[in-house]
C-alpha cells in the first residue's frame, strides 16, 4: 500500500535528500577532499596537518568513515617506522562524488534564484 504522506521530490524541490550527513560534517568533508586528491592515500600525520585536526578528533572521524566503508585504514612500515595510511575506498569515492552532485544542484538552484532576483544583492531579502 503506497504511503500517502510521503512527498515526492517535485513537492519539495529544495529538500536535497541526497546530502549525505556522514560526509557533510566539515571535518569529514575536509578529510575526504584530501583523500580524493591522493588516490594512493595519506598518512595519519599528513591528514592531521592538512585538515587542522587533533589526534583524537581525526581518529574519531576516521572511525566513522571506516565504519561506513568510505575509507580503508592500514598500518604500514616506512623507513622502519609504523605508519597509519588512509585511503578512499571505491565505494567511498562513488559516495563522495554522488554527494558533490547534490551540492552542485544546490549551487545551480541558488544561482537560478539569484538570477531571478534580477540584480538584487544576494544578501537582500525579497521585498527589501
C-alpha positions in Angstrom: 0.0 0.0 0.0 1.5 3.4 -1.0 2.4 5.9 1.7 0.1 8.8 1.1 2.1 11.0 3.5 5.4 10.6 1.6 6.1 13.7 -0.5 7.6 13.4 -4.0 10.8 15.3 -4.9 8.7 17.6 -7.1 6.7 18.6 -4.0 9.9 19.6 -2.1 12.4 20.6 -4.7 14.8 22.1 -2.1 14.8 19.2 0.4 18.1 17.9 -1.1 17.7 14.4 0.3 21.0 13.4 -1.3 23.0 15.4 1.2 25.0 12.7 2.9 25.1 13.5 6.6 28.2 11.4 7.2 30.2 13.3 4.5 28.6 16.7 5.1 30.2 17.2 8.5 33.0 19.7 7.8 36.0 17.8 9.2 34.9 14.6 7.3 34.4 16.6 4.1 37.9 18.0 4.5 39.3 14.5 5.0 37.6 13.1 2.0 38.5 16.0 -0.2 42.2 15.5 0.8 41.9 11.7 0.1 40.2 12.1 -3.2 43.1 14.2 -4.4 45.6 11.5 -3.3 44.4 8.1 -4.5 47.5 6.3 -3.0 46.3 7.5 0.4 47.7 9.8 3.0 49.4 9.2 6.3 47.5 10.0 9.6 50.1 12.7 10.3 49.6 14.4 6.8 45.8 14.3 7.2 46.0 15.7 10.7 48.1 18.6 9.5 46.2 19.2 6.2 42.8 19.3 7.9 43.8 21.0 11.1 42.6 18.3 13.4 43.8 16.9 16.7 44.8 13.2 17.0 41.6 12.3 18.9 39.4 14.3 16.6 41.0 12.8 13.4 40.8 9.3 14.9 37.1 9.7 15.7 36.2 11.0 12.2 38.3 8.2 10.5 36.5 5.6 12.6 33.1 6.9 11.4 34.3 6.9 7.7 35.9 3.4 8.1 32.7 2.0 9.7 30.7 3.4 6.7 33.1 1.7 4.3 34.2 5.1 2.9 37.9 4.8 3.9 40.3 2.0 4.4 42.9 2.3 7.1 46.1 0.3 7.0 49.2 0.0 9.1 52.4 0.1 7.1 56.1 0.3 7.7 58.1 3.2 6.1 61.8 3.6 6.9 61.4 1.1 9.7 58.7 3.1 11.4 55.0 2.2 11.7 52.7 4.5 9.8 48.9 4.6 9.5 47.7 5.2 5.9 44.2 6.2 5.0 42.7 5.6 1.5 39.4 6.3 -0.1 37.6 3.0 -1.0 35.9 2.6 -4.4 32.5 2.8 -2.7 33.7 5.8 -0.8 34.8 7.6 -3.9 31.4 6.9 -5.5 29.6 8.2 -2.4 31.7 11.3 -2.3 31.0 12.2 -6.0 27.3 11.4 -5.5 27.4 13.9 -2.6 29.2 16.5 -4.8 26.5 16.1 -7.5 23.9 17.1 -4.9 25.9 20.1 -3.8 26.3 21.1 -7.4 22.5 21.1 -7.7 22.3 23.3 -4.5 24.6 25.8 -6.2 22.7 25.7 -9.5 19.4 26.3 -7.7 20.9 29.2 -5.7 22.3 30.7 -8.9 18.9 30.4 -10.6 17.2 32.1 -7.7 19.8 34.9 -7.7 19.3 35.4 -11.4 15.5 35.5 -10.9 16.0 38.3 -8.3 17.2 40.4 -11.3 20.2 42.3 -9.9 19.3 42.4 -6.3 22.1 41.7 -3.9 22.3 38.0 -2.8 22.1 39.2 0.8 18.9 41.2 0.2 15.7 39.6 1.0 12.9 39.8 -1.5 10.8 43.0 -0.9 13.8 44.9 0.6 
